Amino acid sequence: MTRDCPSMAVATDWRATGRTKGDTMIEAKGLTKRYGDTLAVNDLSFQVRPGTVTGFLGPNGAGKSTTMRMILGLDRPTKGTATVNGKHYHELKHPLRTVGALLEARWVHPNRSARAHLTWLAKANGIPKRRVEDVLDIVGLTSVASKRAGGFSLGMSQRLGIAGALLGDPEVLLFDEPVNGLDPEGILWMRKFMHRLADEGRTVLVSSHLLSEMSLTANELVVIGKGELVAQSSTADFVARATEQTVRVRSPQLSVLVDVLSGEDVGVREEDGGVVVSGMDSESIGELAAKHSIVLHELSPQQGSLEQAFMHLTGDTVEYATQ
Amino acid sequence: MTLLAVERIKLFTTRSPWWCAAVALTIVIGFAALITGTAPSDFPITVATSQFGYSFGLAVIMVLAALSITTEYRFGTIKSTFLAVPNRTAVLLAKTGVVALLALVIGEIAAFGALGVSALLAPGSDLALNSAADWRQVAGVGLVYAITAVMGVAVGTLVRHSAGAISLLLIYVMVVETLVPIIPRVGDDIYKWLPFNVAEKFLSGDGAVRGASEGPPLSTSTLSPWVALAYFAGVAAVLLTAAIMVARRRDA
């Protein structure tokens, strides 16, 4: 079975609908969920915009799934509101035509066939029967459509879940940890697929605790820790802002350079045959070296990784942090 | 109407309703065949004796109805359901309607099948439906099964676990109701108002349909047959209302 990213169009091209990136498609305002004494989500506010993949990032237990369930009207918020396209989920007439969600791949009766599962979903939202065959085709499950879903592998279940999410050709898509348990091929497929959905102008919110995965998948990030908002920004900004910007310098006149730098307000630390300078960008260091006629063999800005940024920002909000 | 169609698709694309239907029909009709076939010559085969297997079928209907909703919780499809149709009241009413309708059909086929097999095995017996009481005894089975199905869906919705809901239903109908009369002084008075005892009143009335004293004990309810059915339906309606209210408030 081919795992290539499907070439067939998912359906509507939402770019033509006049949505701009300034529109807010998903909005959480002061969202709070309390289970007994535990505050799972605390006064969480964020916006998700169309035409891009927004990563919903946080450590396990940060409240990502709870937040998604509240957006989808499955769980009742203790306080606050969540809206999709300005409406509460339960106010949407045929919700599957506006919002597609994959929260849990195994939410299928094991004795029901993939086709029967999609058929009742379609029927409930006035979606034509032929659309069932279309989405089966999009996710590549046509050949096993009449087999019982209980026999599906995780990857197949996941794709059946995606077929269900795409059924109503929705403008907004929510995926909760979609790559969990998938093999590398499946992960790649999923990543390409989400990008394509966003390129079609859809709003895609995808949660993950895998930081490296998010840096490849998401353009925008909503980062939470212990149920609270840690940051909302573009992925690049998030990394840039959170990580310490450093410059690695190598020079045959290293001691002279260190002397010169010690007159500035910077941090210098030695590291295998060179120094790592923090608090000054590479341009300034280069100009400083030129002024003092110091030969440089290397002058390279060091980009922090998403992991570093993430640990840095959620360090004190990780639920199971060791003391 | 759409929701009824949705719930019909959901119900019939799994195996358990088919199994339950087959088992209910086999037991009720088989029991009638067994009684008629083994009856001594002085044992009168009547409309009433043909329906003695009714309570076995009732238990199967409870299982069917409870499973129709508990499996949704078990497999998480209840979440898919509420995502597709956020109006939980409408979903649960549609599901109850479809399951009750199926129970009604099973009940009628079982009851008339039991009557038919009795007539076949004891051709000389008077098995004609001559009175309103005769009709209630046979055609009434479907109505009682349908209302029982409503209770099954309600309890299944409240409990959410298959084993828990089924145990609760079966223990209630088979143990609790039969043991209440042994409570000193007040036992009999309470028993008069217990729903399945009252439902029995609707079916067999004062036992006028029976030709002999054999068979399950008659109802001690003092209600008239149709009031008894209304009372039984009322209990089901209260349970269903409670279940819907809980499901609306609860996180799915």
Interface residues (C-beta under 8 A of the other chain):
Chain A: R69 L72 G73 L74 D75 R76 Y89 H90 L92 P95 L96 V99 A101 L103 E104 R106 W107 V108 H109 P110 N111 R112 S113 A116 H117 T119 W120 L121 K123 A124 N125 G126 G164
Chain B: T2 L3 A5 V6 I9 K10 T13 T14 R15 T71 E72 F75 G76 T77 K79 S80 T81 F82 L83 A84 V85 P86 N87 R249 D251 A252
